[in-house]
Amino acid sequence: MQAVFGVTTGVAHLARPGRPAVVARTLSELRGPTRGVVELPVRLMWCSDRAFDLTDPDQLLWMYENVLRETTSLDDLRRLVNGRTLPRVWRLLNLPRGVRAAWESRHRGLRSA
């Protein structure tokens, strides 16, 4: 199994058993919203309350954690995560080891963010 970037690599970083982490090629392609209320699709969050107010720092973190952990699609990342916000909140995110390793191996600047 291989990690999913926008290209494949020889390194497998798993978001969960049997599912490779999905990582954007560049942070600049992540054009997600920075304010307002965002409702995640059921495939990313199964509970009934899937709306996140991005002005609330805790809700922003919770949304990013769910998207980064659950997505199987680069389109989800591009549409829901913001490339300027991600480095700012990176250290605060509670992510599976495989997700964190996949993102930090592709975007080395996140290691020191």
N, C-alpha and C positions, 0 to 999 in steps of 0.2 A: 504494500500500500504506500502511496506517496502523498505528501502534503500538497494541498491545492493552493497555488499562488495564482497567477494568471497564466503561469507556466508550471510544469511539473518539475519536481526535484527528486533527488534520491533519498531525501530525509522525510520520514513519516512523523508528523506531529499530529496527534489525535485530539480532537475536541472531546470525544468520548470513545469508548471501545468500538472499533469498526468504522468510525467516521473521521476522516481527515479534517483538520482545521482549514478554513478558507481564509486566505489573506489577499488583500489588494496588492497589485503591483506597485502602486505609488500612493502616497497619502493624498496627493493633489486630486486624484480621481474620486475621492470620497467627498461627495457634495451634499451630504445630509443636512437637515435643518439644524439651526442653532437656537431657535426659539419656537414658541407655540406648543401645541399639544399634538403628539404623534401617537397613532394607534398601530400597534404591531399586528401583523397577520397571525392567524392561529398557528401556522406552521412554526412560528418563532416563539410564541408564548401561548400556552394552552388555557390559562385561567380566563375568566370572563372579564376581569379588569385589565385590559391590555393598553390603556391610554396612559401616556407619560407627559407631564408638563415639564418641558425642558428648562424652564426658569427655576425649577427646584433641583438643586445639585444632586440630591439623593435619587430623584427619579431619573435624572440624566444618566447617572452611573448604573442604575438598575437596568435601564433600557439598553445601554451599550453592552453590559455583561450578557444580557440575553441574546442580543443580536450576534455578538462575536462568538458566543458559545454554540448557538443553535443553527446559524445559517449554513446552508449548503450552496449558496449562490453569491457570486460576485455582485450581481445586481442589487441584492439586499444591502450589501455593504455600501455600495455607491449611493444608494437612495436614503439610507438611514444613519450612517456614521459620517461625521464631519472631520475631514483631515486636519483641520487646525485645532479642533477641540480634542481629538484623540490624544495627542501628546500631552496636553495640559492635564488630562484626567487619568492618564495611563497607570501611574503608580497607585491610584486609588481603586482601580478595578479589581474585583475578586474574580479571577479567571482560572480555568483549569490549566495546569502546568503545560499541557500540550499546545493550548491556544496561545498562551504567553510566549512560549518558546518559538512557535511558528512566526508570530508577528515580530518578535525581536530578532530572529535570524534574518528576516526579510528587510526589516526597517531598524537598522542598528541604532539609530537615534533614539528609539523608544527605551533602550536600556538605560540611558542616562536622563530620560525625561522625568 
